[in-house]
């Protein structure tokens, strides 16, 4: 995983990326969020949408409001409900009167999150006014944002396509600095791969991810991401063919040499996601905490 670049970062500053798109970086850097979550303001003086408002940090909410200026806020849109993406939706909605639109909430009461806790933990405060289904659109003055359902990283993940420019806001499904972590039980590797293939078949011209730099060659990156996941899958099958192994004590140390200790749990969850997909396809089996090939 790439190192976080040295400061300064443009935290709290509105950067103009194209005529309809500005970006504001939140002050929440970490090994999971890179330099922080990137919030996007789409539109102009007649009306805007805010995509991924980010963490509920007063300085970040103030920076978003400054970027919006006097423009009416048509919608506050969330790609998914990890707590570095959606919590600021509620205070921003309170200040602007705008509806919260986008991904569906996740039933956290019936979701066993296990031991994993990090910046990606789910936002229990998220309450959308309107849920967008795949292909449905949110429109404003001079812009249209169409939902592209991309489950895998999490089950409720959406990307948003800006039809006027060909840009795609990819949330955490495609990031500009690292591959996404897929964490069961809500994350699903099989769904994630299908969602990557779905994007590969689109003609978007640029990706604006929630973390990392914009992606100017989307198809090339998607090909690489699919290849990387297949390589990981093949690596798991090869290692298990040499003998049964557990995830954290057996597979992770062999697959992620020199990994930041803070990321070991996330790496283990990603390996488990691959194993669950391989198990569903009849290629591996487990006994207690030990996996083997069939």
Secondary structure, 3 states (H helix, E strand, C coil): CCCCCCCCCCECCEEEEECCEEEEECCCCECCCECCCEEEEEEECCEEEEECCCCCCHHHHHHHHHHHCCCCEEEEEECCCECCCCCHHHHHHHHHCCEEEECCCCCHHHCCCCCCCCCCCECCCCCCCEECCCCCEEEECCEEEEEEECCCCCCCCEEEEECCCCEEEEECCCCECCCCCCCCCCCCHHHHHHHHHHHHCCCCCEEEECCECCECCHHHHHHHHHHHHHHHHHHHHHHHHCCCEEHHHHHHHHHCCCCCHHHHHHHHHHHHHHHHHHHHCCCEEEECCEEEEC
